[in-house]
Amino acid sequence: MSSNESDKHFNERAQYFLKVLIERYIQDGQPVGSRTLARDSGLDLSPATIRNVMSDLEELGFIASPHTSAGRIPTVSGYRMFVDSMLSLQPIEQRLIDQVQHELKLPSDLGNGIVQSASRMLSDMTRMAGVVMVPKRNQEKVRQIEFVPLSNTRVLAVIVTSAGEILNRIIETSRQFERSELEQLSNYITQHYAGHDLERVRREVFEEMQTTRADMDRLMAEALTMAKQAFSETDSEPDMVVSGQTNLMDFDELAQMDRLRGLFDAFTEKQEILHLLDRCLEADGVQIYIGEESGYNTLKDCSVITAPYEVDDEVIGVLGVVGPTRMAYDKVIPIVDVTAKLLGAALKSR
């Protein structure tokens, strides 16, 4: 056998043993010894040969030996090799797809109600923590605006976005408007700003109001004044919805009090996880962060799997699952991917 053939044989065998070791560790969470590896691999190899392969894998940084055991566990590099090169994704069961579709179609307040449902479904299906970023409103496009008279000089502004959300604002006007006048103003603003995202609308309205134009008629001036109030930003909405944090207590590697406290603080403060989800807004498809790959010490014992969700081919948010590095990637990745697609479809239909 030539040296190249020998190297190829070694690489294939080493990768196979790494795959078997990781699958066993994901299944029961215990360090894997050479005897278990020999049994699970189904190969008729001597214990010495298997120990040599495990030694090579450890030297390459794919597995490590905990101080308390003679067995080996995967490292972040080992999981990364496994996910990138050896993983066979399991198709999500049709009954689960039907269940998610049903839950997302149930009546709820537009906006966070459907996001809450998606987060809960992710948590229930994976038995981990489900996180869903609330749609980035600044990036949502305006579809339509309606002004509805309330009483005296109070008017309800109803903004319909590309994500199917309805944003309500009560605004104070300079005078009392007839319904027909409000219809004119609604048509004017919809005609000028439909198809633009909220951030752009705010900027354009501000710029228009700063411009002194002799030809600006009364209708346009009143429309801009009302649009400024209608499209004003609000900080009262949450950025992210989390479900199932307590599921993480079921995993021994995360159940130490200091680790749990750090994780629960991260879910409460949200900043680190939101930054991670923000990075995924610009990424293409499913993203997988294993251990320290996230860049946050709090998540160094966790894996985070995310996918963006879209409306009309526009990414408006990201959802995902947070769990231990010892997660069933073959099952969790399709669940995250399909849920993102179904959430986008549900938002669009609304």
Beta strands, then each sheet from edge to edge (+ up, - down):
strand 1: 63-64
strand 2: 73-74
strand 3: 129-133
strand 4: 142-149
strand 5: 154-161
strand 6: 166-172
strand 7: 240-243
strand 8: 287-290
strand 9: 302-311
strand 10: 314-324
sheet 1: 1+ 2-
sheet 2: 7+ 3- 10+ 9- 8+
sheet 3: 4+ 5- 6+
end
